[in-house]
Amino acid sequence: AQSVTQLDSQVPVFEEAPVELRCNYSSSVSVYLFWYVQYPNQGLQLLLKYLSGSTLVESINGFEAEFNKSQTSFHLRKPSVHISDTAEYFCAVSRPGGYNKLIFGAGTRLAVHP
Amino acid sequence: ETGVTQSPTHLIKTRGQQVTLRCSSQSGHNTVSWYQQALGQGPQFIFQYYREEENGRGNFPPRFSGLQFPNYSSELNVNALELDDSALYLCASSLAAAGKGISTDTQYFGPGTRLTVL
């Protein structure tokens, strides 16, 4: 079975500062990894995903995440955040080769202050 | 290309009632998954349908049931509602490329239905 731990429930940060949202997973098999973002009163939007290949993946809006197999981590980073990045961020895993059920962490609330 | 839509947006029911939530998949997708997101928590997998058959199920009781129609739209039905069923219910569609719902494709989520059980 797989599980996901998001180490911080809330991360406050000032605008234009860097940020890292931490995600660790547990699995006895290889996994696919995802970050989703949820804005207030909305559904989930895919931010980025790791399936295979390069361990560093990037999104179109400046976020990146690095898959670290030895540390079973998939931390999300952005070098300079904007007010509009304020949202809930969810890390998720799924198991390759089966139906793509997503297992989510509890979420990290990113609050960007001016 | 239309995205995933869900109806209704909000719903209020009382304990013991039954509810049906609806989802229209993104155009071209053949797989739909349902998730329950309680307040302050991450979404939890309820079940998935692929080509009108249940393809996998999470740890939810049988009073949670679903349907997928030939046009790949879907329904989530919950019987004998309990207070703890209050949550945001999310539908996600994807494309299974091979086999029975086996896919690496991205799941695209709808905006959700907020269910309140009083």
Interface residues (C-beta under 8 A of the other chain):
Chain A: V4 Y32 Y36 Q42 G43 L44 Q45 L46 K49 L51 F90 A92 P96 G97 G98 Y99 N100 K101 L102 I103 F104 G105 A106 G107
Chain B: V4 Q6 T31 S33 Y35 G40 Q41 G42 P43 Q44 F45 Q48 Y50 N55 G56 G58 L90 A92 S94 K100 G101 I102 S103 T104 D105 T106 Q107 Y108 F109 G110 P111 G112
